[in-house]
Amino acid sequence: MKKLLMPLLSVVMLIAVIVIVVLSMADKKHAKVIFQGNTEAKAITILPKEYQCSTCKMEIEQLPYAVEIVNTQGKTWFFDDMGCAIKWLEHQGFKDSVVIWTQTEDTREWVDATKACYRRDAPTPMKFGFAAQKQCDDKATIDYNSMRLKVLHGETMQNPYIRKQLSGIS
C-alpha cells in the first residue's frame, strides 16, 4: 500500500502545482496591443507597461521612444521603437492614410511623427536608434522621410557598421 500511496501523492502534488501556476498567470493583466475607438486620431496617453509593441511584443516602458499609429477607422497600434513602427507600417495596405504620433525625446510631447526631426544614435528599446526631436538641428537630426528610408534599408544602430560610424570609433 505504501508503494502505491507515494507515487499517487506525488502526482496529485504535481497537478496541484500546475493548476496554481496556471491560475496565477490567468489573473495577470496583459498589456494591450490595439486601442479601438480613437476616431479623432489623437495621441493616447499611455503609462509604462500599459501597452505592448505591435511588432516585437515588448511592453512599452520608455515613453520618449513610443509611437502610435492610428488608421481611419480609429484603431490605434502601439510601438516601443520608431523602427518597429516603420517596419510594421510598410506591410499595411492602409500605410498612406494613417496618423503617426511619437513622443519627442527633448520635450516629451506627442507630435506628428512626419513633422519631427530624428536623432540617429539614441538608446531606443529595439536599438534602431531614432529618437524624435521637436527642436531640429540640420547637423544632428534628419527628417521623417530620411529616417524612414534608413530604417527600411537597415541603416540603423542595429547595424554594427552604422553604429561604429555614428559613435565616431575608428
WODA-V881499 format. One record per residue. N is the residue number from 1. PSI is psi in whole degrees, 0 to 359 (* if undefined). OMEGA is omega in degrees with one decimal (* if undefined). D_FIRST is the distance of its C-alpha to the first C-alpha in Angstrom with 2 decimals. Layout:
BEGIN
[[N PSI OMEGA D_FIRST] [N PSI OMEGA D_FIRST]]
END
This chain:
BEGIN
[[1 320 179.5 0.00] [2 325 -179.8 3.85] [3 330 -180.0 5.43] [4 328 -176.2 5.34] [5 318 -178.2 6.22] [6 310 177.8 9.02] [7 323 179.8 10.76] [8 316 177.3 10.76] [9 321 178.6 12.32] [10 316 179.5 14.63] [11 316 179.3 15.87] [12 317 179.1 16.52] [13 317 179.3 18.38] [14 316 178.4 20.35] [15 319 179.2 21.42] [16 317 179.1 22.47] [17 316 179.5 24.56] [18 316 179.2 26.21] [19 317 -180.0 27.09] [20 316 179.6 28.59] [21 314 -179.6 30.64] [22 316 179.7 31.95] [23 322 179.4 32.90] [24 326 177.9 34.65] [25 326 -178.8 36.64] [26 335 -178.7 37.67] [27 343 -176.7 39.30] [28 140 176.3 41.61] [29 127 179.8 45.20] [30 148 178.5 46.35] [31 149 -179.0 49.88] [32 147 177.7 52.33] [33 322 -177.6 53.98] [34 140 173.0 56.64] [35 130 -179.6 58.59] [36 150 176.0 60.29] [37 13 178.8 63.41] [38 62 -174.1 65.52] [39 339 176.6 68.61] [40 355 179.0 70.99] [41 42 177.9 69.59] [42 159 174.7 69.47] [43 137 -180.0 67.35] [44 129 177.4 64.18] [45 128 -179.8 63.39] [46 153 174.4 59.97] [47 153 177.4 57.80] [48 139 177.8 55.84] [49 8 178.6 52.51] [50 327 -179.6 53.49] [51 159 177.1 54.31] [52 153 -177.5 53.22] [53 133 -179.7 55.42] [54 344 179.7 55.84] [55 300 -173.1 56.08] [56 352 176.9 53.70] [57 9 175.6 51.34] [58 147 175.1 51.60] [59 141 -179.3 51.98] [60 116 -178.2 55.61] [61 326 -176.3 55.93] [62 91 -173.6 59.41] [63 331 178.8 61.76] [64 347 -180.0 64.98] [65 6 -177.1 63.88] [66 149 -179.8 62.47] [67 144 174.9 63.94] [68 136 176.0 63.90] [69 126 -177.6 65.16] [70 128 177.1 66.22] [71 179 -175.2 67.18] [72 343 176.8 69.68] [73 0 178.1 66.99] [74 12 174.2 65.87] [75 134 -179.7 62.63] [76 127 175.5 62.12] [77 150 -174.7 60.07] [78 148 -177.9 59.27] [79 146 179.9 59.40] [80 351 -174.6 58.79] [81 139 -179.9 61.50] [82 326 178.3 64.79] [83 319 176.6 63.90] [84 317 -178.3 60.83] [85 314 -178.5 63.08] [86 314 -179.4 65.82] [87 320 178.6 63.53] [88 312 -175.8 61.74] [89 327 -178.4 65.04] [90 334 -177.3 66.57] [91 13 -179.1 64.24] [92 136 179.3 64.89] [93 341 -178.1 67.44] [94 19 -172.1 68.67] [95 336 -178.1 69.29] [96 359 -178.1 73.00] [97 47 179.9 72.61] [98 164 170.3 70.30] [99 132 -179.7 70.78] [100 121 178.3 69.20] [101 143 173.6 68.67] [102 153 173.9 67.84] [103 144 176.5 67.86] [104 144 179.9 70.47] [105 326 -175.0 69.53] [106 329 -177.5 72.76] [107 350 -178.9 73.00] [108 26 177.3 69.48] [109 152 171.6 71.11] [110 127 179.9 70.00] [111 162 173.5 72.76] [112 118 -174.4 73.50] [113 332 -178.3 72.06] [114 348 180.0 74.94] [115 358 -179.2 77.42] [116 165 171.5 75.66] [117 159 -174.7 76.31] [118 129 170.0 73.53] [119 144 -172.9 72.95] [120 349 -170.6 71.34] [121 32 -178.4 69.47] [122 153 179.1 67.23] [123 64 -176.3 63.61] [124 157 -174.2 62.22] [125 319 -178.7 58.46] [126 12 173.1 58.45] [127 25 173.2 61.23] [128 326 172.3 63.91] [129 0 -176.4 66.16] [130 120 178.8 68.27] [131 127 -179.9 68.81] [132 143 178.7 71.17] [133 138 175.5 74.14] [134 322 178.8 76.52] [135 116 -177.6 79.24] [136 147 177.4 80.28] [137 115 -174.8 81.68] [138 333 -177.9 83.31] [139 334 -172.8 82.35] [140 350 -177.3 78.74] [141 162 176.0 77.51] [142 163 -179.0 77.57] [143 174 -176.3 77.76] [144 312 -177.0 75.03] [145 322 176.5 76.18] [146 318 178.5 76.33] [147 315 -179.4 72.86] [148 313 179.8 71.48] [149 322 178.5 72.99] [150 320 176.9 71.64] [151 311 -177.0 68.09] [152 334 178.4 68.46] [153 2 178.3 69.95] [154 17 179.8 67.32] [155 63 -176.5 69.84] [156 177 177.6 67.44] [157 350 174.3 65.96] [158 334 -179.5 62.97] [159 118 -177.4 65.38] [160 324 179.4 65.72] [161 314 179.6 69.42] [162 318 179.3 70.24] [163 316 179.4 68.24] [164 317 179.9 70.22] [165 315 -177.5 73.48] [166 332 -179.6 72.94] [167 351 176.8 71.81] [168 14 179.3 74.94] [169 131 178.3 73.16] [170 * * 75.12]]
END
